[in-house]
Amino acid sequence: MNPKTKAILALCVLATVDCSAAVSHTVSAKKSPSTLKSAVSNIPSAKAFLPNRGGLQSTDDKKHERANKHAHDVSCVARGGGEDLTHKLKIGMYFGLWYALNVLYNIINKKVLNVIPAPLSVGSLQFGIGGIYAALLWVTRLRALPEFNAKGKEICWKIGAYHSSGQLLSMVSLGAGPVSFTHIVKALEPFFSAIVSAIVFKKVMKPQVYASLIPVVGGVGYACLKERSFSWLAFWTAMFSNVAFALRAVVSKAAMTNYVGDNMTATNIFALVTWAAFIISIPVALILEKASFLSFWQSALSDGGTTIELSKALVASGLFHYLNNEVMYLALSNVHPVTLAVGNTMKRVFIMVASIIVFRNPVSLQAGIGSAIGISGVLLYSLTKQHYENLEAASAE
């Protein structure tokens, strides 16, 4: 990694270390495991992976405490509370790091896949690298150790299953086609989230919200039609990854809005999900790519690469993947969901432009027009959905 990349990585590590939680954890009277083994030994046994419609159960006191805190946080964001200069600078830093991490991860990840085209194995190793990073924070008490209940264990495995399948499918898509093409197709994710939410939670949105998805679908379809870089493998794996990530979002929402244990912050939930995803992905990678991964690794070495260089590239891609998600959660905890939706939409533009500059993938005028329509449709959908949710909330008061 060059000095600029290392500097960004260092800033991200500092930004995601929850020092305040670590202090309270250190002075707590509760016993805390002090080894890597005990820090991750509570990862639960795999259970059913479909979300329960009945929601999560909790003790009344904890449930009310979490509900009151959540309502207070939402109220503060809605009315713009705490928007002083320091708060704005912090939000700006989170968004800046999030964008930088996304761009760097996609570029580094594509370079790794170009040398070692074994997406399932590379994706599994990235999960493991992120899990080890989180465990080191727990062991050194730089972050409070999560203590989850039975429902917390179940929910972590559910999210982990969706996170693992979604990420591995994305890896296959990125390996099969240009980065820009994968992100064009992945702009359809809100469409799948709307379908999953309607099926699982029996919540049907306003017709205007569904209508706002038309330019998304039309734009992506137009961008893919007769595109020179079109790949059916890249297309379908990106599409199924959208389904998996939509399911991940639905179950994650249940975990974040219900009591699932102590110190179960958004970043700690994601850390546990990463460990679950790593455990789930290991047999998949071993069964489908063990021989090919070793063959590609040896081929890379014979072409002039070294074990140290390849290992550094894998570690960097794993850290950027993990920290990217954590910084995104930190940004979400400080802004309104609409702000994050706008940021997420613009993020894909930065990734696509960066990938075109670095890899010089040819993109036709048709693909550019379709991409612009599709990404604009995502923004329109997010704003329309939030508008009608606000109207429903106001009428309920």
N, C-alpha and C positions, 0 to 999 in steps of 0.2 A: 504494500500500500504506500502511496505517496504521502508526503507530510500533511497536505490538506485533508486527505481522507482520514488519516490518523487523528487529526485535530477534531474533525466532526465526530468521529467515533468516541473520542474522549469526552466531548461535550454531552453526547447522548447518554453515556454511562453515568455521568454526574447528574444529569437531569432525571434519570429514572431511579436513582438510589433514594429511597424514602427514609431520610435521616430522622425525621420527626417520629415516624412510627418505630424506628429502631430504638430511639431513646426510651419511649414508653414501654417497649418490649423488654429492654434491658432491666428496667426497674420493676417490672412486674413480678409479683410473688409467685406466679405460675412457673413450673419447671419448663425449660426449653431444651430440646435436643441440641447437642453441640457438635455433631458429626454429620458428614454428608449423607451417610446411610440413614440416620434417623431423620434427617431433614426431608427425605423423599420417601421414607418407608410407609407413610400413610396413604400413598397412592392406592386407590381402592381396586377391588376386583371388578372386572368388566360385567356390566348388566345390560338391560335392554337399552337400545340406543334411540328409540323414538320418544319424543317429548310427551310428558303427561299433561293432559288437558286440565286436570284438576288443580294444577299449580303446586307450589311447595308449601308445606306446613311448617310452622315455627311456634315458639313460645310467645305468648301475648306480649310480654314485656319487650322482648327483642324485636318482635315484629313492629310494634308501635314505635320503638326507638328508631329503627331503620326507616320507617314510613315518614316520621316527623323530620328526620334529617334530609331525606330525599325531597320532601315537599319544600323544605327551607332552601335547599340548593337550587331547585327549579325556580322558586320564587325570586331568588337573588339574581339568577341569570336572566329571567324574564323582564325584570324591572331595571336591569343594568347595574345592580349593586356591586360595589367593590371595584368599579371600573376606574381606579386611579392609575397613575402613570406606571407604577410598579406592576400592577396586575396586567395592564396592556402589554408591557414589555415581556412579561412571562408568557402570555398567550402567543405573542409574536415569535418568541423563541421556540415554543413547542411546534408551531406551524412550520417555522423555518427548518427545524430539525426533522420534522416529519417528511417534508418535501425532499430534503437532502438525502435522508435515509432511503426513501422510496426510489429515488433516481439512482443512488449508488448501489442499492441492493439489486435492482433490475439489471444494471450494467454488469456488475461483478458476477451475478448469478448466470447471466447469459454467456459471459466469457468462460465460466467454469463448465457450463453445459456444452460449449463448443469444443472444449478439450476432453471432457469426460461426459459423453452423452448418455448418462444413466440417471435420468431424472428422479426415479423412485429412491435410489440409493443416496443421491445427493440431498434430496428433500429430507430423508430420514436422518441423515447426519446433521443437517441444519437444525432439526428439532432437538437432537441431543445436545448440540452446542448451546442452544438457547436455554435448555433445561439446566445444564451444568452452570451456566452463568447465574441463573436465578437461585440455584441451590447454594452457590458460593455467597450470595448476598444474605441468605438465611443463616448459613453456618457462621459467618463473620458478624452476624447481627446488625448488618447495615440495613436490613429490612426485617420487619416483624414476621415471625414464622406463622403461617396460616394454620388455623385449627378448625377443620370442617366437621360438620355433623354428617349423619347418614345421607341426608338429601344432598349435602354438599358433595359427597363422594360420587353419588350417582350423577349429579349434574356435570361434574368435571369430566366424567367418562363420556357423557353424551356430547358435550361440546368438543372434547378431544377427538372423538370419532369423526365429527363433521369437519373440524379444523384439519385433521390429518388427510382425509379424503379430498377436501377442497384444495389444500396446498399441493398435494402430490399431483392432482389432476392439472393444476396450474403449471407445475413444473414440467409436466409432459407437454403441455401446450406451448410453453416458452421454448422448449427444446425442439419442437416440431415446426415452429414458424417464427417470424419476426416478433420482437417484443411489442411493436406498435399494433400488429394484428391481434395479438392476445388481448391487449387492453381495449381494443375496439369492441370485441365480443364481450368482455367482462363488464362493459358499461351497461349490459342488460341485467345486472344483478338486482336492481330495485324491482324489476318486473317479476322475478322469481320470489323475492321477499314478499311482494303483495299476494302472490298465489299461496305461498306457504302460510302466511298469517291468516288468510281466509280459511284455509283447510284446518289448520291446527287450532286456532283460537275462535273459529266461527265468527270472525269479524269482517264484514263486508264493507268496503269503503264507498265513498260517493262515486257515482258514475264519472264525474268530472276528473277524479283522481286517476281512474283507469284510462280515461281518454287521453290524459297527459302522457301515457306510456306509448301512444301510437308513434310519435316522432322518434322515440328511442328505438323501437323495433324497426321502423322504416329506415332510419338512418343507418343502423348497423347492417340491415339487409342490403341496402344500396352500396355501402362501403365494401361488403364482401362479394357482391355480384361482379363476376369476371375480373376480380382482382388478381394481379400476377402472383402475389405472394400467398394466395389462398391455399389453405391446407385443411382437408377434412379432419385429420387427426387433431390439429391445433384448434379447429373450430369446435368439435364435439367435446373434447376434454375441457375447454374453457367454458362451454355451456354447462356441463355437469358440475364443474367447479362452482359455477354460479348457484346451482341448486344446493350444494353442500354448504356454501357460505351463507346462503339465505337461512338454512336450518340452524347454522351456528348462531346467527344473529337472533333468531327467535328464542333459542334456549338460553343464550347469554343474557338476554333481557330478563328472563325469569330469575336467573341467578343474581343479577345485580339489583333487583327490586324486591327480593325476599331474603330472609335471614338464613344463611347456609353455613354459618360458623363465625368464629372470632378472627379478626384480622383478614377477613376475606374482602380485601380491597380489589378494585378492578385489575390492578397490576398483579396481585397475588393470584387472582382467579386465572388470569392468562398464563401465569407461570405454571400452575397446576395443570392447566389445559395442555400446555406445551409438553409436559412430562407424559401425560396420557397419550398425546398424539405420537410422541416418540416411541412409546411401548407398542402402540398399535401398528406403527409403520414398520417396525423391525422385521416381523415375519413376512410382510408384503415385499420388502426390498430383498430379503434373503431368498425367497422363493422365486421371484421373477427376475432378479438382476444380479445375483451374487457372482456368477461366472462372468457376465458381461462387464460388471464394474471393475473386477480385477484385471480383465483383459484391457479395458480402456485405460486403466491406471498405468499398466505396464507399457502400453503404446505411447502414453503421454511422456513417460520417462525416457523411452527410446527416441522420442522426437526432440530431446534436448531439455525437457523439464526436469526438475529435481523434486524429491519427496518433500523437502522443506517448502518449496514454492507452492506446490499443490496443496499441502496442508494449510499454509497461510491463507490461500485463496478460499478454501472450504470454511475455515474458521471465520474469516471476514464475512463471507456470505451468510453464515449462520447467525453471527452477531447482528449484522444489519437487518436480517429478517426479523429476529426477535425484538430488537430495540425499536424497529419501525412500528411494530404493533403496540409496544408499551407506550411510546410517545403519542401514538394516536389516541390511546385510552386517556392519557394525561390531558391532551387537548380537549377531548370530549367532556372531561370533568370540570372544565373551566369555561366552556362556551355553550351556547344554545345549539341543539341538534341541527337547526337549519344552517348555522354557521359552519358546522362540521361537514354537512352535506355539500355546501358550496365549495369548501376546501377540498373535499374528496373528489368532486367533479373536476376542479382545476388541477388537482394532482395528476390525474391521468394525462392531461394535456402536456404537463411538464415531462412526464415519463416518456410519452410518445416522441416529443420533440428531441429529448436527450438521446433516446435510442436511435433515432434517425441520424443525428449528428455523429454519434459514436460508431454505429455499425453501417451507416450509409445504405440502409435498406431503401430500395426504390418504392415510392408511394405515388400512386396515380392521383390525378385531380379528382376523379370519382371517389377514391378512398378518402381524400381530404374533405370533400363536401359531405359525404356520408358520416364521417367521424364528427364533424362539426354539428350536424343535425342531431346525431345520436347523443352526444355529450350535452348539448343544449337541452335535449329532451329529458335527460336525467335531472338537470337542474330544475326544469319546469315541474317535473313530477315531485321532487322534494319540496318545493315551495307550495305547490297545490295541496299536497298531502298535509303539510304542516298548517296551512290556512284552515282547512276544514276540521282538523283536530282541535285547533284553537277555538273555532266556533262551537264545537260540541262541548268543550270544556267550559266555555262561557255560559252556554245554555243550561248546563248541569248545576251551576252555582246558584 
